[in-house]
Amino acid sequence: MRKYLPVLVLFVAAFTIGIVGFQAYRDKQMASGEESAYGGAFKLVAMNGKEITDQSLRGNPSAVFFGYTHCPVVCPTTLFDLDSWLKQLGPEGETIRGYMVTVDPERDTPEYIEKYITNVSDRITGITGDPKDIATMLKAYNIYSKKVDEDGENYTMDHTASILLLDKNGRLRSTIAYGEPAETAISKLKRLAAG
């Protein structure tokens, strides 16, 4: 149990940072009386090699999560879960666009992330880019990420594990926490799709 304590502490810290970031965004919006798009401007690379920007998160509701292809449990679980939930929604959820933004751009090239995602889903787009540009996006979206257990190429990444639910105007509507019950997650996605 003791050897898992540092991992548990980091997971709780990442979860707490995500919740605090979400609440700070909501408080700011309530105080100003108007809602603006969540996060900030970014220019990255989609898994097909084409440019993707913050404007790509407009026009349709989006489910955005942050992860990496070498992740042992959380990221593949989130990828499978989100794909499954979108399929369960059927036509009701066709407008929702799914995205996985890497927190490990050094290893996650467009080709590598595409292979990783398309083995699971045809509804989710992988996003990568220059490490500095990824870091800028993570900061703007209040996403915690840290390299740990550094041992050459065999490192892991701690990161926020929640899915951000953005409406068609890029405004944050809700989050789905890692491990949240499927019924609750699907209910949130239905509300997102309904606008």
C-alpha positions as CSV (number, residue, x, y, z in Angstrom):
1,M,0.0,0.0,0.0
2,R,2.8,2.4,0.9
3,K,4.4,2.2,-2.6
4,Y,1.1,3.4,-4.1
5,L,0.7,6.3,-1.7
6,P,2.7,8.8,-3.8
7,V,0.6,7.9,-6.9
8,L,-2.6,8.4,-4.9
9,V,-1.4,11.7,-3.6
10,L,-0.6,13.0,-7.1
11,F,-3.9,11.7,-8.5
12,V,-5.8,13.6,-5.8
13,A,-3.7,16.7,-6.4
14,A,-4.5,16.5,-10.2
15,F,-8.2,16.0,-9.5
16,T,-8.3,18.9,-7.0
17,I,-6.5,21.3,-9.5
18,G,-9.0,20.4,-12.2
19,I,-12.0,21.1,-9.8
20,V,-10.4,24.4,-8.6
21,G,-9.8,25.5,-12.2
22,F,-13.4,24.6,-13.2
23,Q,-14.8,26.5,-10.2
24,A,-12.6,29.5,-10.9
25,Y,-13.8,29.7,-14.5
26,R,-17.5,29.5,-13.3
27,D,-16.9,32.2,-10.6
28,K,-15.3,34.5,-13.2
29,Q,-18.2,34.0,-15.6
30,M,-20.8,34.6,-13.0
31,A,-19.1,37.7,-11.8
32,S,-18.8,39.2,-15.3
33,G,-22.4,38.3,-16.2
34,E,-21.3,37.0,-19.6
35,E,-19.8,33.7,-20.7
36,S,-16.8,33.5,-22.9
37,A,-15.1,30.4,-24.4
38,Y,-13.1,28.4,-22.0
39,G,-9.3,28.2,-22.2
40,G,-7.5,30.2,-24.7
41,A,-6.1,30.4,-28.3
42,F,-4.0,27.5,-29.5
43,K,-2.5,26.2,-32.7
44,L,-1.6,22.5,-32.7
45,V,-1.6,19.5,-35.0
46,A,-4.4,17.0,-35.4
47,M,-3.6,13.3,-35.8
48,N,-4.1,13.6,-39.6
49,G,-1.3,16.2,-39.7
50,K,-3.5,19.2,-40.3
51,E,-3.6,22.3,-38.1
52,I,-6.1,22.4,-35.4
53,T,-6.9,25.6,-33.4
54,D,-9.3,26.7,-30.6
55,Q,-11.7,27.6,-33.4
56,S,-12.0,23.9,-34.1
57,L,-13.8,23.6,-30.8
58,R,-16.6,25.8,-32.0
59,G,-19.7,25.0,-34.1
60,N,-20.3,21.6,-32.3
61,P,-20.2,20.6,-28.7
62,S,-16.9,18.9,-27.7
63,A,-15.7,16.4,-25.2
64,V,-12.0,17.1,-24.6
65,F,-9.7,15.0,-22.4
66,F,-6.0,15.1,-21.9
67,G,-3.8,12.0,-21.8
68,Y,-0.9,10.2,-23.6
69,T,-0.4,7.0,-25.5
70,H,2.0,5.4,-23.1
71,C,-0.5,5.8,-20.2
72,P,-1.0,2.5,-18.4
73,V,-4.6,2.8,-17.2
74,V,-6.4,6.2,-17.1
75,C,-6.0,7.3,-20.7
76,P,-7.0,4.0,-22.4
77,T,-9.9,3.7,-20.0
78,T,-11.1,7.2,-20.8
79,L,-10.7,6.6,-24.5
80,F,-12.7,3.4,-24.4
81,D,-15.4,5.0,-22.1
82,L,-15.9,8.1,-24.2
83,D,-16.1,6.1,-27.4
84,S,-18.7,3.7,-25.8
85,W,-20.8,6.6,-24.4
86,L,-20.9,8.4,-27.7
87,K,-22.0,5.1,-29.4
88,Q,-24.7,4.6,-26.8
89,L,-26.0,8.1,-27.5
90,G,-26.5,7.1,-31.2
91,P,-28.0,9.8,-33.4
92,E,-28.7,11.9,-30.3
93,G,-24.9,12.5,-29.8
94,E,-23.8,12.7,-33.4
95,T,-22.9,16.4,-33.1
96,I,-20.5,15.9,-30.2
97,R,-16.8,15.9,-31.3
98,G,-14.4,14.0,-29.1
99,Y,-10.7,15.1,-28.7
100,M,-7.7,13.7,-26.9
101,V,-5.0,16.2,-26.3
102,T,-1.6,14.7,-25.5
103,V,0.3,15.8,-22.4
104,D,3.4,14.0,-23.8
105,P,4.1,15.6,-27.2
106,E,7.7,14.4,-27.1
107,R,6.6,10.8,-27.8
108,D,3.1,11.4,-29.3
109,T,3.6,12.3,-32.9
110,P,0.6,12.7,-35.1
111,E,1.2,9.2,-36.6
112,Y,1.6,7.6,-33.2
113,I,-1.4,9.2,-31.6
114,E,-3.5,8.4,-34.7
115,K,-2.7,4.7,-34.5
116,Y,-3.4,4.7,-30.8
117,I,-6.8,6.3,-31.2
118,T,-8.1,4.7,-34.4
119,N,-7.6,1.3,-32.9
120,V,-10.4,2.2,-30.5
121,S,-12.5,5.0,-32.0
122,D,-13.5,6.7,-35.2
123,R,-15.2,9.5,-33.2
124,I,-12.2,10.9,-31.3
125,T,-9.4,13.1,-32.8
126,G,-5.9,13.1,-31.4
127,I,-4.1,16.4,-30.9
128,T,-0.4,17.0,-30.5
129,G,2.1,19.7,-31.3
130,D,5.3,21.4,-30.2
131,P,5.9,20.9,-26.5
132,K,5.8,24.7,-25.8
133,D,2.5,25.0,-27.6
134,I,1.0,22.1,-25.7
135,A,2.2,23.6,-22.4
136,T,0.5,26.9,-23.3
137,M,-2.8,25.1,-24.0
138,L,-2.6,23.1,-20.8
139,K,-2.1,26.3,-18.8
140,A,-5.0,28.1,-20.5
141,Y,-7.3,25.1,-19.9
142,N,-6.2,24.7,-16.3
143,I,-4.8,21.2,-16.9
144,Y,-2.2,19.8,-14.6
145,S,0.6,17.7,-16.1
146,K,3.9,16.6,-14.8
147,K,6.6,14.1,-16.0
148,V,7.4,11.5,-13.3
149,D,9.6,8.5,-12.9
150,E,12.0,9.8,-15.4
151,D,14.1,7.0,-16.7
152,G,15.0,7.8,-20.3
153,E,12.0,6.9,-22.5
154,N,10.3,5.0,-19.8
155,Y,8.7,7.8,-17.9
156,T,5.0,8.4,-17.0
157,M,2.9,11.5,-16.8
158,D,0.6,12.7,-14.0
159,H,-2.2,14.8,-15.4
160,T,-5.8,15.9,-14.9
161,A,-8.1,13.0,-15.8
162,S,-11.4,14.8,-16.3
163,I,-13.2,15.2,-19.6
164,L,-14.2,18.8,-20.3
165,L,-17.6,19.3,-21.9
166,L,-17.7,22.4,-24.1
167,D,-20.8,23.7,-25.8
168,K,-20.8,24.8,-29.5
169,N,-19.5,28.2,-28.5
170,G,-16.5,26.7,-26.6
171,R,-18.0,27.4,-23.2
172,L,-17.4,25.0,-20.4
173,R,-20.6,23.3,-19.4
174,S,-19.5,20.4,-17.2
175,T,-16.9,17.8,-16.6
176,I,-16.9,14.1,-16.4
177,A,-14.5,12.8,-13.7
178,Y,-12.4,9.7,-14.2
179,G,-14.4,6.7,-12.9
180,E,-17.7,8.6,-12.9
181,P,-20.7,6.2,-13.4
182,A,-21.6,5.6,-17.0
183,E,-25.2,6.7,-16.5
184,T,-24.1,10.0,-15.1
185,A,-21.6,10.6,-17.9
186,I,-24.2,9.7,-20.6
187,S,-26.7,12.0,-19.0
188,K,-24.1,14.9,-19.1
189,L,-23.4,14.1,-22.7
190,K,-27.1,14.2,-23.6
191,R,-27.5,17.6,-22.0
192,L,-24.4,18.8,-23.9
193,A,-25.8,17.5,-27.2
194,A,-29.2,19.1,-26.5
195,G,-27.5,22.5,-26.1
